[in-house]
């Protein structure tokens, strides 16, 4: 069951984070424009690899997605540099799958350097880059630790044999709340619409997570055979909650700031973030998979077509597939690691960590996770446009 469910996640179009700093028209328009792949065109040629003489690397990733100490340094990256001599410029540069793609797609189409040698994006966006020829083929000889990749993740339909990508982390979307303000807790998405929480609720600007949870609450199998009627019913519900003032904000990772300031007391959220905010700001928030279920997603490494440091990027991937390193990252980010042996390494760090189902989910926990089914191109544009209309009006 675990293997089949995670394999399904690899084939899905579930996006991880949408770090829109609000719902501005410019960002929304960019996200919609980025849905277009621009039609058929010649695929660009990979850049020449200069890694042998250039021991540097630029890594573009999402926020709160790597181990970090109190000084703001990244311990595993420092250890990587000490081990390999490769200096890494780690950038929190991915604000959203669509908006990031919108910023770099013209350069990618020309085979130009986008300023990143390793990028972590979600399955459905990875699929687009591979299809358009915007990712370089990996040399598995440089990644011997690929042997540690969980078997269920080795052969997704968007990248057979993992020729172009490797998983970084995965996780869940669910609900969270301020335990001091809501001591009785929450159980369902429906609880977010309680009148006592009016104006103090946040939802994610990632369409597949927010809409997925609402549709699950409506009894829809989001991995199954559903269409416009089911999606429109959920859109109508969200519109009502936004227009009534029940929902205060629709945001990406900046929703954490709203929780900290108590502008919002409850939200649709991402699993690992709540562990981070508790460590940073007082241990007073709780995460849960709603009774109707949560969503499951995964992000992946790739090397952009214009990168001149592919071997350096492959060396980085190999390093993070060491079980001990993967366990160290997992201990900080609290997302699902794809590395076999990481659970045993985590147990050596902290036995309780190895039993955390948000990092090492067992079959019973995965039974609560659901996959937002793959959308056709037409559905993607239609459903995203409907969701963006709410963002623009909020």
N, C-alpha and C positions, 0 to 999 in steps of 0.2 A: 504493500500500500504506500509506504513512504517513497519508494523509488518511483512508482507510477505517478504520484501526486507531484513530486518535484520535477519529474520529466515533463509533466503537463505545464508546469510553471515556465519551463524553458521555452515552450512553444507558444506561450501566451503573449499578450501585449500589455502586461501590467507594468506601469511605470512607477519608479520609486519615489522621487522627490520633485516637487515643483517649487523652487525657491523664489517665486515671484514676490517681490517686496510689496505686494498689494495687488490691485486689479486695474492698473493703469491702461488706458487705451493703447498706448504704444506697445507695451508688452503683449497685450492680447492680440493686437494686429500681427505682431511678429510671430507669435505662436501659430496663428492660423495660416500665415503665409508659408511658414516652415513645413506645413503638412504636405505641400506640393513638392514633388521630387524633380520637377522641371523637365520631364519627358526623356526620351531616349537620347543618349549622347555618347561619344567615345569615352571610354574609361581612362583616367589619368595613369601615368607611369609612376611606380614607386621611386622615391628619391634614393640617391646613392647613400649607402650607410658609411658614416665617418666615425663610428663608435670607437674604432681602434685608436684614433688620435684625439677624440673629443670625449672626455670623461665627465660629461654633464648630462642632465636629463630634466625635462619639464613634465610634470605630472598634473593633469587637470582632474579634479575630483569634486565631490559634493562636500558640504559642510558637515562637521562632526562625524567624520567617516574614517578616522585613523586615530591611533593612540596619540595622546598629547599630554605633556606634563604641565606642572603649574607655571612654568616659564613660557609656555607656548611652543616649546620644541617638540619634535616627534621622535621619541626614543628608538623605535624600530628603524626609522629612516637614518638616524645618526649611526646606528649599528651597521646598517647596509653600506653607508659611505665608508665607515672604518674597515669593513670587510672587503669591499670591491674597489674603493677609490673613486667611485662615481658620485659626484655631487648632484643632489636632487633639489630642484626648485619646485616645491609642492604648492599648488595654487588651488584655493577654493574658487573654482572658475565655472563650474557647471551650475547654473541657476535653474535650469529646467531642460529636459531633453529637447523639446522643440525650440526653445529660445536659444539654447547653446548652438544647436544645429543651424538655426537661422543666422547666427553671427559668423559661422565659419564655412557655410556651404559653398559660397562663391570661390573661396580659396581652395577648398577641397576639389571642386570641379576642375580647377586648373592644375591640380597636383601640387599646390603650394604649401609651404610650412605654415601651420596655423598657430604656432607657438606652443604646441604640446606634442610630446613624444609618446605619452601614455594617457589615455582618456578612459574614464569609467562611465558607461552609459547603460541604459536599461535594454532588455532583450529586444523589444520591438524597434527601438532606434538603432541598436547594433545591426539588426537585420537590414535596415535601410542602408547603412553605410557599406555593408558587405555587398549588397545587391548593386549599388551604384559604383563599386570599385574604389571606395574611399578608405579602405583599411588594407594594411599590408599583411601579406601572408606570414605567419609566424614560423620560425625555424625551431621545431620541437627539440632539436639537438641542443639548443641553448637553454632548454627548460626541462631538465631531467626530472625535476620534482612534479612535472605534469602527471607522473604516475600516482601522485597523491590526490588527484582530482576525484571527487565522489563519482562512482560509476554512473549514477543516474544523470549526471551533468555532462557526460563526455560526447554525446552525439545529438545535439538539438537540431531540429529541422532547419533552423536559420543559419547553422554553421556546422555542417556534418564533419565529424572528426576534429572539431575545434581547430580548424586551420587558421582562423583569423581572430579568435577571441578566447578569453579565459574568465570564468566567474570571479568576481571580487567578494561581494557579500549579498545576502538576501534577507528578507524580513517580512513583517506583517503590518497591515494597517488595521487599526481598531479604534477604541475610544479611551479617553483619559479624563481625569477630573482631579480637582483640588480636594484632598481628603479633609482639610480643615473646614472648608466651606460646605462640602457635601459629605458629611461623615457616613451617611448611609450608603454611599457609592452609587454607581450606575450599572445597568446590566445590558441595555440595548440602545440602538440608535434612537428609538422612540423616546427614551428617557431624556435625550438632548432637547426635545421639544417641550419639556415640562415648563409651564408658565413661570415657575419660580426662577428659571434660568434665563428669562427673556433678556436679550441684549448682552449675555455673558457667554455665548457659545461660539466656537470657531470651527470651521471646516476647511479641508485642504483644497488648494487650487489645482491639485492633480485629479483630473476627471475620473480616471479609472478607480481611484480609491474612494473618493467621496460618493460618486454615483454607484460604485460597486457595493458599498455598505448600505446605502439607502435601498437599492434593489434587493439585496439579501434580506433586509428587514421586511420588504414587501413579499417575500416568499419566492423570489426569482432565483433560479439556478444560473448564476452569472457565467458559469462555464458551459452552459447548455444552449438549447435552442430558444433564444429570445430575440425580439426585434424592436421595432419602433414603438409599439404600444407599451411595452414594459419600460423602455427607456424614457418615453415621454411622461409616463405616470410618475416616475422618480424625479424628473426635471420639474414637473408641476409642484411636487412636494417641496423640493428645495427652493423653488421660486417663492412659494408661499412663506416659507420660514425666513427667507431673506427680506422679502418685502414687508413682513410683519414686524421686523426688527428682532426676531428671536435669534438669528445669526448675526453676530457683530462683525465678524471678519471672515474673509475667504483668502487664505494665505498658504504659502509653502512653509519652509522651515522657520520663517519669522514668526510663526504661530507660537513658538516657544517664548518669545519675548512677551507676547500677550498673556501667556500663562504666568510668567514671572511677575508681571505688573498687576496681575489679577484683573486686567481688562476682560479676560475670559476665564471662566471657572471650569469649563469642560470643552472638549474638542474631539473631532476626528483627528487621529494622530498616527505617527509611525512608532513602532515598538521600541527600538533602541534609544530613541530620543528621550524617552521618559526616564530611563536610567541615568542618562547624561544630565538632564535638568535636575533630577533629584540630587546628584552628586554636587552640582554647581550651586544650587539655590535652596537647599533646605529639606529635601526628602519629604515632600508633602503632596506628591502626585502619584496617581495609580493608573496603570495601563491594564486594559482587559480586551480580550476578543469578545465582541458582542455575542449575545445568545444566538443570534441568527447567523453568525460567522463573520470572519474577517477576510481580507485579501492577502495574497502571497505574491512576492515579486523578487527579481534578481537583477543585479547590475554586473557589468563585465568590463574587463580590460580590452582595449584594442590599441593598435599603433596607427595613427593617421597616415594617409598616403604620402604626405609631404615631409614626414619626419626623417631626419638624417641620423637618428640615433636608435635604430630599431634593436640592435644587439643590446644596447644599454637597457632598453625597455624590457626585453626578454630576460635579462639578468635580474631586473627588479621583480618581474613576475615569478621567476624561479625562487627568489628569496622569500617572497610572501607565501609560497607553497611549502615552506618548511613548517611542519606541524607546530613546533614551539613558537615560531613567529606568528603563525595564524592564530594560535591560542592567545598570545599577548594582545593582538589587535582585537580579537573577540572580547577579551576581558574589558576593553575600553568601550568599543562601539556597541556591543550587545546585539549584534545581528547574526544571522545564520552564516557560519563559515562553510565554504565548499571543500575544505581540506580534510581528507581522511587522516586520522591520527591526532587531529587538533583537540578532540574531546579528552583523550588520554593525557595529552600535554596540559590541557586546562586543569585537569584533576590534580596535577602536580602543583599548579599555581594556587588553586583554591577548589576543593572538592565541591563546594556549593555552586561554583561557576559551571562546572561540568554538568550539573543537574538542572541548569537553567533552560527551560523549554523554548525560550525565545532565541537561544543560540544553538542548542542541540535538541530540536523538537523530536519527540517520539511519535509513534503512530497515532496515539490518542490525541495528542495536541494538534497534529496535522489534519485530523479529521475536522477540525474547526476552520481550516483554511480553504478558501475558494479562489478559483482563477478566473479573472475577467477574460472572457473568450476573445480570440483573435478577431479583429475587425477587418472588413474589406476596406479598400481605399475610400469608397463612397461613404461607408458608414463612419469611418474615421473623421472625414471632413464634416459630415452632417452632425454627428454627435458632439464633436469638439466645438463646432460653431454654436450649438445650442447651449453648451456649458459656458462658453466664453461670453455669451450674451448676458448670463447671470453675473459674471465677473464685471462686465462693463456697467451693469446697472446697480451694482452693490455699493 
